[in-house]
Amino acid sequence: MSQHKIRKISLSLLLCILSLGISSSAFAEDGVNSDTIRIGGVLALKGNSKGLGINMKAGIDAAFDGAIVKNRSVIYVTRNDSYRPEQTITATKALIKEKVFIFAGNVGTPTAKVSLPLLAKHNIPAVGFFTGADLLRPGKGAIINYRASYVQETAKVIKAALDHGIKANQVCAYVQNDAYGMAGITGIIKALEATNKSKPSIAALKKIKALTGENPQRNGIGPVGVYKRNRTFAREGYKSLRAWEKSQNTRCKIVVTVGSYKSITEFIAYSRYKKDPWVFSAVSFTGASNFRDELVTLDVKENVIMTQVVPFLNSATPLVTEARNKLGSQFGYVSLEGFIVGKLILYGLNKIEGDITRKKFMRGLSDASFSVQQLALDYLNDNQGSDLVNMTILKQGNWQPANSTTIWKNKP
């Protein structure tokens, strides 16, 4: 073979190798290929909290439906963890191995607590997790939150109660006995610290929050009743609140609940059975649609307050209108949050110039203020885009927009 032919073949091989190198580098980031961008999520799709995961998934899927980013479709790949941290670890490792670009929409605080270190280890961003816990604010690793925190949710309800004459020792709580529930206790402490004559309540709340370990004994200490995650047995937590009332010679005028919809519903129904005139509030994670359905089933149709971290469902903003049209019968507060998270992800992906990388994705969202279909988001000072907290109240079996005056007018 002539030297000329050898050089020609060598040049062809070199060009082929370079071509392959360029091609592979263009899609080098995990979860990105020539046709798709794979977004991962670990959610409760089975078990007592399945309504939360199912609705979050529905919202994100609806946002991604028909979306094309740089000639690629965006798909949401999910695994179930039944709101059990041990299953979260297995499911998260599986999706990391299967290669996804980011994780989004994960449900819950105890589950986030075990998944975030795994994501940080592999430099995978966590976006729009369905939890308002402090461990994601700012949190270790690349984290982008959409929603307001549990501290903000509980503080808003308590401030409204205090402004309408409720005393500090009349503010009580029924919460899940883990990091999720304790985030609510933190909100109560912060709200009460702004008042006078609240020292006994704050001291008891801080003592409860300081306890550590798996399911510590927090009942019988202060104005708080607790239940174990994924359980619905309410009696011990109820007895804890009654003991507080007796020790302080007072009555709980409001019981702030921080838990899952089945567990909180059972507690409220039990309290109603005992004829306690308590007003109840719940945070957004409780899941508005599932919570309402469970309450109505047990004949509770009035005077339960619930905070929401998304716009009211009757909002005329383009984002809410599109979500309403796309989700149809599945449209609700949780699915709307999922839809917002999906749209936030699409916004970040579309901001990327050149190759799609995690670093560029995070850069497009961090240290920026922008709107997504007229929903304002601000990441200039922290990693939480929205501080929105709306209050709703259950009337005739449906959630209705409310403010502090309408909620507390003529309440006992």
C-alpha positions in Angstrom: 0.0 0.0 0.0 1.3 3.4 -0.9 2.2 6.0 1.6 -0.4 8.3 0.1 -3.2 5.7 0.7 -2.0 5.1 4.2 -2.1 8.8 5.0 -5.6 9.1 3.5 -6.9 6.2 5.6 -5.3 7.6 8.7 -6.8 11.0 8.1 -10.3 9.4 7.6 -9.9 7.4 10.8 -8.8 10.6 12.7 -11.8 12.5 11.3 -14.1 9.7 12.3 -12.7 9.6 15.9 -13.0 13.4 16.2 -16.5 13.3 14.9 -17.5 10.7 17.5 -15.8 12.7 20.2 -17.7 15.8 19.3 -21.0 13.9 19.1 -20.5 12.3 22.5 -19.4 15.5 24.2 -22.6 17.2 22.9 -24.7 14.8 24.9 -22.2 14.1 27.7 -24.5 15.2 30.5 -26.4 12.4 32.2 -30.1 12.4 31.1 -29.6 14.2 27.9 -29.4 12.6 24.4 -30.3 13.7 20.9 -34.0 13.1 21.4 -34.9 13.6 25.0 -34.1 15.3 28.3 -35.0 12.9 31.2 -36.1 14.5 34.5 -36.3 12.2 37.5 -38.6 12.2 40.5 -39.2 10.1 43.6 -42.7 10.5 45.0 -45.3 8.8 47.1 -47.4 7.0 44.4 -48.7 4.4 46.7 -49.7 4.3 50.4 -51.4 6.9 52.7 -49.8 9.9 51.0 -50.2 8.7 47.4 -52.5 11.6 46.4 -49.7 14.0 46.9 -47.3 12.2 44.6 -50.0 11.4 42.0 -51.0 15.0 41.7 -47.5 16.4 41.7 -46.6 14.0 38.9 -49.8 15.0 37.0 -48.8 18.6 37.2 -45.2 18.1 36.0 -46.3 15.8 33.2 -48.9 18.3 32.0 -46.3 21.1 31.9 -43.9 18.9 29.9 -46.6 17.7 27.5 -45.8 19.0 24.0 -42.7 20.9 25.2 -39.7 20.9 22.9 -36.3 22.2 24.1 -33.5 22.3 21.6 -35.3 19.7 19.4 -35.7 17.4 22.4 -38.8 16.3 24.3 -38.8 16.6 28.1 -39.9 13.5 29.9 -40.6 12.9 33.6 -39.3 9.5 34.9 -40.6 8.6 38.4 -40.2 6.0 41.1 -42.4 5.3 44.1 -41.2 5.5 47.7 -44.6 5.4 49.5 -43.3 8.4 51.6 -40.8 6.0 53.3 -37.2 7.2 53.5 -35.7 3.7 53.2 -37.5 3.3 49.9 -36.5 6.8 48.9 -32.8 5.8 49.1 -33.3 2.7 46.9 -35.4 4.6 44.3 -33.0 7.6 44.2 -30.0 5.3 43.6 -32.0 3.5 40.8 -32.7 6.8 39.0 -29.2 8.0 39.4 -28.0 4.8 37.8 -30.5 5.1 35.0 -29.1 8.6 34.3 -31.5 11.6 34.7 -30.6 15.2 34.2 -32.1 16.6 37.5 -34.5 15.5 40.2 -37.8 17.4 40.5 -41.0 17.3 42.4 -39.9 14.8 45.2 -42.6 14.6 47.9 -41.8 15.2 51.6 -39.3 16.3 54.2 -38.1 13.0 55.7 -37.6 11.7 52.2 -35.8 14.8 51.0 -33.5 14.4 54.1 -32.1 11.1 52.7 -32.2 11.9 49.0 -30.4 15.3 49.0 -27.0 13.9 50.2 -27.1 11.4 47.4 -27.9 14.0 44.8 -25.2 16.4 46.2 -22.7 13.5 46.0 -23.4 13.1 42.3 -23.8 16.9 41.6 -27.4 16.5 40.5 -29.7 19.5 41.1 -32.9 19.2 43.1 -35.7 21.4 41.8 -39.1 22.1 43.1 -39.4 19.5 45.8 -42.8 19.4 47.4 -41.7 20.5 50.9 -41.3 23.7 52.7 -38.7 22.4 55.2 -35.6 24.5 56.2 -33.2 21.7 55.2 -33.7 22.8 51.5 -33.2 26.5 52.4 -30.4 26.8 51.3 -29.4 23.1 51.9 -26.4 21.2 50.8 -26.0 20.8 47.0 -27.6 22.5 44.0 -31.2 23.2 45.2 -33.9 25.4 43.6 -37.2 25.8 45.5 -40.4 27.1 44.1 -42.6 27.4 47.3 -42.8 29.3 50.5 -41.6 27.6 53.6 -43.6 25.8 56.3 -42.3 28.5 58.7 -44.0 31.2 56.5 -47.2 29.1 56.2 -47.7 28.5 59.9 -46.5 32.0 60.9 -49.2 33.6 58.7 -52.0 31.6 60.3 -50.8 32.3 63.8 -50.2 36.0 63.2 -53.8 36.2 61.9 -55.1 34.4 65.1 -53.1 36.6 67.4 -54.2 39.8 65.6 -57.8 38.7 66.3 -57.4 38.3 70.1 -56.2 34.7 70.4 -53.7 34.3 73.3 -50.3 32.7 73.0 -51.2 29.8 75.2 -54.3 29.1 73.1 -52.2 28.3 70.1 -51.7 24.6 69.9 -50.4 22.1 67.3 -50.8 18.5 66.1 -47.9 17.5 63.9 -46.0 14.6 62.4 -43.2 13.4 64.7 -40.3 14.1 62.4 -38.5 16.9 60.6 -41.6 17.9 58.7 -43.6 18.4 61.9 -40.8 20.2 63.6 -40.6 22.7 60.7 -44.1 23.7 61.7 -43.1 24.0 65.3 -40.3 26.4 64.2 -43.0 28.5 62.5 -45.1 28.6 65.6 -42.1 29.6 67.8 -41.2 32.5 65.4 -44.7 33.8 65.3 -45.1 33.7 69.1 -41.7 35.4 69.7 -43.2 38.6 68.4 -45.8 38.6 71.2 -45.8 39.3 74.9 -46.8 36.8 77.6 -45.8 33.8 75.4 -42.7 32.6 77.4 -44.3 29.3 78.8 -45.5 28.3 75.3 -42.2 29.1 73.7 -40.2 27.3 76.3 -42.3 24.2 76.0 -42.1 24.3 72.1 -38.3 24.7 72.2 -38.1 21.7 74.5 -40.2 19.6 72.2 -38.2 20.7 69.1 -34.9 19.9 70.8 -35.7 16.2 71.2 -33.9 14.0 68.7 -34.0 10.4 67.4 -36.6 8.4 65.6 -40.1 9.2 66.9 -39.1 10.6 70.3 -41.7 11.0 73.1 -43.0 14.5 72.4 -46.5 14.1 73.7 -47.4 15.4 77.2 -44.8 18.2 77.2 -46.5 21.3 75.8 -49.1 22.6 73.5 -48.3 19.9 70.9 -49.6 16.5 70.1 -47.7 14.3 67.7 -48.2 11.1 65.6 -45.8 8.8 63.9 -45.3 9.2 60.2 -47.7 7.0 58.0 -49.9 6.3 61.1 -53.4 7.6 61.6 -53.9 6.9 65.4 -54.8 10.2 67.0 -55.7 9.5 70.6 -52.3 10.1 72.2 -51.8 13.4 70.4 -55.3 14.5 71.4 -54.7 13.6 75.0 -51.5 15.7 74.9 -53.4 18.8 73.9 -56.1 18.2 76.6 -53.3 17.9 79.2 -51.9 21.3 78.1 -55.3 22.9 78.4 -55.6 21.6 82.0 -52.1 22.6 83.0 -52.5 26.1 81.7 -56.2 26.5 82.6 -56.9 27.5 79.0 -58.4 26.2 75.8 -56.8 25.6 72.5 -58.5 28.2 70.2 -56.5 27.1 67.1 -54.7 23.9 66.5 -52.1 24.2 63.8 -51.6 20.8 62.0 -48.6 19.8 60.1 -48.9 16.3 58.6 -50.4 14.1 55.9 -54.0 14.3 54.9 -55.2 10.9 56.3 -53.5 11.4 59.7 -54.8 15.0 60.1 -58.3 14.1 59.0 -58.5 11.4 61.6 -57.3 13.8 64.3 -59.9 16.5 63.3 -62.7 13.9 63.2 -61.7 12.5 66.6 -61.7 16.0 68.1 -65.1 16.8 66.6 -66.4 13.5 68.1 -65.1 14.7 71.4 -66.9 18.0 70.8 -63.9 20.2 71.2 -64.5 23.7 69.7 -61.1 24.0 68.2 -60.4 25.7 64.9 -57.9 23.8 62.8 -55.4 24.9 60.2 -53.3 22.8 57.8 -50.2 23.6 55.6 -50.2 23.1 51.9 -48.3 19.8 52.0 -51.4 18.2 53.5 -52.8 18.2 50.0 -56.0 20.2 49.4 -58.0 17.9 47.2 -57.3 14.7 49.1 -57.6 16.5 52.5 -61.0 17.9 51.5 -62.3 14.5 50.3 -61.2 12.8 53.5 -62.8 15.5 55.7 -66.1 15.4 53.8 -66.2 11.6 54.0 -66.0 12.0 57.8 -68.7 14.8 57.7 -66.3 17.7 58.4 -67.4 20.4 55.9 -66.7 23.7 57.7 -64.2 25.9 59.4 -60.8 24.2 58.6 -58.2 26.7 57.5 -55.6 25.7 54.9 -52.6 27.7 53.6 -51.7 27.4 49.9 -48.4 28.4 48.3 -49.8 28.7 44.7 -52.2 31.2 43.3 -55.9 30.7 43.9 -57.5 28.2 41.5 -59.8 30.8 40.0 -56.8 33.1 39.1 -56.9 34.4 35.5 -53.1 34.5 35.1 -51.9 32.7 31.9 -50.1 30.0 33.8 -53.1 29.0 36.0 -55.4 29.1 33.0 -53.1 26.8 31.0 -52.8 24.4 34.0 -56.6 24.4 34.4 -57.1 23.5 30.7 -54.4 20.9 30.6 -55.1 19.1 33.9 -58.9 19.1 33.6 -60.4 17.0 36.4 -57.0 16.7 38.1 -56.6 20.4 38.5 -56.0 21.4 42.1 -53.6 23.1 44.4 -51.0 20.2 44.4 -51.2 19.5 40.7 -50.9 23.3 40.1 -47.7 23.3 42.1 -46.4 20.5 40.0 -47.3 22.4 36.9 -45.4 25.5 38.1 -42.4 23.3 38.9 -42.5 21.8 35.4 -42.7 25.3 33.8 -39.8 26.5 36.0 -37.7 23.7 34.7 -38.6 24.4 31.1 -37.7 28.1 31.7 -34.3 27.1 33.0 -33.7 24.7 30.1 -34.6 27.3 27.5 -32.2 29.8 29.0 -29.2 27.4 28.2 -27.0 28.4 25.3 -25.0 25.6 23.6 -24.6 22.2 25.2 -27.2 21.3 27.9 -25.4 21.0 31.2 -26.5 21.0 34.8 -24.1 23.9 35.6 -25.7 26.0 32.8 -29.2 25.1 34.0 -28.5 26.2 37.6 -26.8 29.4 36.3 -29.9 30.3 34.4 -32.1 30.2 37.5 -29.8 31.3 40.3 -29.3 35.0 41.2 -32.1 36.0 38.9 -35.6 37.5 39.0 -38.1 36.6 36.3 -41.7 35.7 35.6 -43.1 32.5 34.1 -46.4 33.3 32.4 -46.9 36.2 34.7 -46.0 34.3 37.9 -43.2 36.3 39.5 -40.2 34.3 40.9 -37.2 35.9 42.6 -33.9 34.1 43.3 -31.7 37.1 43.8 -31.2 36.7 47.5 -31.9 33.0 48.1 -32.9 29.7 46.5 -36.6 30.1 47.0 -38.5 31.6 44.2 -41.8 32.5 45.8 -43.0 33.8 49.2 -46.6 33.5 48.3 -48.9 32.2 51.1 -52.7 32.3 50.5 -55.3 31.3 53.1 -58.4 29.2 52.2 -61.2 28.0 54.5 -63.4 25.0 54.1 -67.0 26.0 53.6 -69.8 23.6 52.6 -67.1 21.0 51.7 -65.0 23.2 49.4 -62.0 25.4 49.8 -62.8 29.1 49.4 -60.3 32.0 49.3 -60.2 33.8 52.7 -58.4 36.4 54.7 -57.8 36.8 58.4 -61.0 38.8 59.0 -63.3 36.3 57.3 -61.6 33.4 59.1 -61.8 34.8 62.6 -65.1 36.6 62.5 -67.5 35.1 65.1 -65.1 32.3 66.0 -65.2 31.1 69.6 
